[in-house]
């Protein structure tokens, strides 16, 4: 009588479902984002001042003009380079930004593993950065992304796009 019952309901092991206790809390994610933003601001703002960005923007505004697109594009590239210099290593090594590392949380794929650096950059960060450049609609979509953290699984739009979630370490 060791034969399996053909009428028994099938069983499936569901992979990728984190217990609510494994997911990073709202406060932890917010604090990590604030730390990351502050860190980048403390580096970027002095560089922008010394590099003449603010002067060029103010001069253009004084005559009712926009700053040259080449200036904006140059500083966008510098900002990206600084992001990669500051956050690239911890993202590639641990799946964490410095803020997430300090708070004891990390980015994980749906199976709990560390997503590739390319996935993090191209699927998690790049889409929302590009969307944010769209006047008005971009800011609306950024707010939708942020507010999605209140979902039961605490995954924002950038998490859904990249197939990631943020979990507690350990």
N, C-alpha and C positions, 0 to 999 in steps of 0.2 A: 504494500500500500504506500510505497514511497513515490509513486508516480504523481507528477504535478496535476493539479485539478484544472482541466481545460476551461472550466466555467468561472474560475476566479478572475476578478477584475485585474487588469494589467497594472503593473507598478512601474513607475519611472523615477529615476533620481534626477531631481531638478538641479542643474548646475547654474551657479551664478546668482542665486538668491541669498542675499546677505540678511542676517538677522538685523532687526532695527538697532540692536545694541552695537553692531559692527560699523554702522554708518557714522560718519563724522557729524557732529552736531552743527546746528545753524550758527551758534556763537563761535565755534572753532573755525568754521569755514570763513565767516566774516572777519574774525581776528587775523587769520592767515592772509586773507586778501588785503586787509588794511596794512599789515606788516610789509607785504610784497610791494604794494603801491607806495608806501612811505619810503622804502628802500630805493626804489627806482626814482622817485621824486628828488630825494636827497642827492642823487647822482646827476640826474638830467637837468634840473633847474639851474645849478651853477654853470654847467656846460653851456646851456642855452644862453645864459646871461653873458658869459665870457665870449661865446661864439657869435654874439651879435644878433641872435634870433629875435629877442624882445625888442631891441632898438629898431630892427627892420619892420617888425609888425607895427610898432607905435608910429614910426615914420609914415608907413603906408596909410594907417588909420587917420593920421593928421590931415592927409590930403584926400580922404574919402576913397582910398583905393584898397585893393586886396594885396597882401604880400605876394611876391612872385611865387608862382607854382613851383619853380625849381628850388626855392628856399624851403618851402613846406615839404617837398619830396625829399630833399637832402636831410632835413631834420627827422623825418619819418624813418629814413634809413638808419640814421644815427641812433634813434630810439630803439629800433629793432636790434641793432648791433649791441647796444647796452643791455637790452633784455636777454639776449643770448649769452653775453659775457657773464652777467650776474646770475641768471636762472638756468642757463644751459646745462652746467655740470650737475646740479642736484636733480634736474628733471631727467637727464640721461642716466645718472647713476642710481637714483632711488625712486624716481617717479614722484618727486616732491619739489616744490619751490622751497626757498629758505623759510618763508612764513609757515608753510605746511609742516616742514621739518621741526621748527620750534614748537608748534602746537601738537605734534605727535599724530599727524594725519598724513595720508598719502593718496595719490591717484592710483586706482587699480582698474584693470579691465574687468569684464563681467564674471570672469572665473577667479578673480582675486589676484591675478598676476600683475606684473609691472608692464604697462603698455610701452611699445617702442617709442623712442625719441621722435621718430618721424610721425607716428600717430598723434603724439601729443602736440607737436607743432602744426602739422598740416590739417588735422581733423578737430583738435580741441581748441587751439588758440587762433589759428588763421581765419576760419570762417567768421567768427564773431568780430574779429578786428576789421575784416573787409566789410561786413554788414554795418558796422558802426560808422563807416565813412559815408553812408547814404544820408543825405540831409533829412531831418525830421524822422522819417521812417526808420532810419538806422538807430536812433536813440530810443524809439519806441520798442524796437526789437531787442535792444540791449536790456531794457527794463523787463520785457517779457522773459528773457533769459534769466535775469536775476530772480524774478518772482517765482519762477518754476522750482526754486529750492524748497518751496512749501509743499511740494508733492510728497506723497507717502514715501517714495523711494529716494527723495532728496536729490534727484538728478535734474540739473539745469539743461537747457537746450544744448549747450556745448558738450555736456556729458552724453546726451543722447546721440549727437552727431558722431562723437568719437567712440562710442561704446565703452564709456568709462563711468566710474562712480568714485566718490571720495570716502575712504574708510579710515578707521582708527588703526594706528600701528600697534602691533602686538596683541 
